[in-house]
Amino acid sequence: MATWKPAQREPDALHSCIYDYLRTRSPQVYQPGGNAPTPLGRSQETMANGEPLNIDLTVTPVGMSSINSRSALVFEVSGHAADTRKGYKVDGQVIIDRQTLAFLLIEANLTVINQG
C-alpha cells in the first residue's frame, strides 16, 4: 500500500457523519481474536447541515496489512444509511494501526437504493 496522504478535499455532510459514526464506535471495531461481523448499532445522527441521518453499519475483520512498515488491521464496512430524501447502501473499509489502534483509513462508498 502507498504512503499515507491527507484528504484532497473536505468530505460532504453525509460522508462526514458516517466517518464520525465509525470513529466514535472504535472500541467495538477492534476486538482481539474475533473474526465475526460486529454490528455497530443503529443510530440517528445529525449531519453538519442539520439534517438527520439514520445509520446501521457492521464491520467484519478481513485480515492484516502493512502500511509504512507498520502492522495494520483491515475491516470491511457494510450496511445502510438514510436521510430525509434518500436511502443508501454503504460499503467501505476501516484500517487501524495495530500498535496504537489509531485509524489509518476510513472509507465509505454510498450507493443510492431508494429515493423518497
N, C-alpha and C positions, 0 to 999 in steps of 0.2 A: 504494500500500500504506500502511496506517496506521502510526503511530509504534510503536516497539518498546515492549512491555510485558513485565514479568517473568512467569514462570510463576505460575499461581494456586495450584498445589499441587505437591507433590513427586511425580515420576514413580515408578511401581511398579518393582520389581526387574527385570522383563522389559524395559520401555521404557528404563530407566536403562542397562542392559547394552548395548542396541542403540545408544543415543546415544553411549556411551563407545567402542564399536566404530567408529562413524563418525568420532568426533573423533580417535581415535588413528591413523586412516588418512588424515588430512587431506593429507599430501603427495601421495597418489595421487589425491585428489579433484580438485585443481587442476592441470591440465596445459594450459598455454597453447597455443592453436592446435588442440587436439584436440577433435573432435566425436563421437568414437566412444564407445560404452559402455565403462566401465572396471571390470572385476571387482576387488573389494577383497580377495578371497581368503576361503577357507573357514577358520573358526577356531572353536575351542571355548573359550568364556569362562566365567568363574564369576560368577554373579549375586550381588547383595548378600545374598540369603537362603541362599547356599552351594550352590545347585543349578547344574549345568552347563547351558550354552546353546550349541548349535551354530548358527552364523550363516554365511550365504553371501549377500552382497549385491553389487549392481552399481550404479554411478552413471552417469548419462547427462546431459551438458550439454543444457539446453533453451533457454538464452538469457540475456539480461541484464535487469536491473530497476533501479529507483531506489528506495532506501529512505532516507528522511530526507535527501534530496538527495545521497546517496552512491551511486555505481555499485556494483552487486552482480551476481554470477554465480549463476544458478539451475540446480540439478541435480535430476534425478528419481532417486529411490532405488527399487530393486525387488530382490526376492529372497526367501529363505526363512530361517526360524529354527525351531529345535525344542528343547524342553526335555524332561524325562523323561516328561511326560504328554501334550503336545500339539505339533502341527506348525502353523506359521503362515506365511501369505503376508504379506510385508512390502511395503508401498507407502509412499512418503513423499517428502520434499523436503529439500534442503540448500541454504541460501543463504549465500554467502560474500561479504564485503566485498572489492571488487576491489583496493583500495589496501593494506589491512592483512592481507588473507587471513584475517581473523577470521570465525568463524561467527556469522551473524546469526540463523539459524533452523536447527534440526534437528527434523524431524518424521517420525515413523514410525507408520503406521496398520497394525494387525495384524488379519488375518482367520484364524480357526481353519480349517485344511483337513483335519486328522485328529486323532483322539484315541486315546491308547494305553491 
